[in-house]
Amino acid sequence: MNNRGIIFDLDGTLLNTLQDLADTVNSVLKSRGWTTHPVDAYRNFVGDGLTMLIRRAVPGDVQDQVVINECIQAAREEYSRRWANKTAPYPGVLHALEDLDRKGVPMAVLSNKPHEATLHTVGHFFPDGYFQVVQGALPNGAVKPDPEPALEVAARMGLQPDQVYFLGDSNVDMFTANSAGMTALGAAWGFRGKDELLKAGAHYILETPEEIPGYF
């Protein structure tokens, strides 16, 4: 293969953020007297950005856009207080990044988190500056599974799409990789699991982060 670089998804791939996300949204739901969800339910709520996370979590009969917007804003404020409480890199991620860095592999992060939150999160948990590009969701910009952000990141890395691995834990990431003409790597340790990744077009499944450097 001609692959020279890698783009990582963030939540569920590099970082286990599930508990902090669940605590955040459950706090918003509880404040309105709505039913909260078990943490595992959030495995299927996340992946398409904050707006979709809120829409999936609120009761089905809540259709008022004003109310939904209020919940989104409340979740942003709540997450700003909780984002690092229980979040941590998955075991093996830091060693894999160190190995890739030693090999001189270009690396980037592409998340559907808001851009500023993505920059802040990556800077906090990965202060060693492994990534050439860190990009989150921009206001009015395309988000995964639209291939446009992935193609922009690859261009900023100085790579063609067919030179890039795209590693993620969800169908959204696999759709993104395939639409962008990249090699789709599925992170089986993440939020969604192997079956979803294979059905969504993963070219390869990785069981642990320690396997990542072996692709270069």
Order of alpha helices (4+ residues) and beta strands (2+ residues): beta-beta-alpha-alpha-alpha-alpha-beta-alpha-beta-alpha-beta-alpha-beta-alpha-beta-alpha-beta
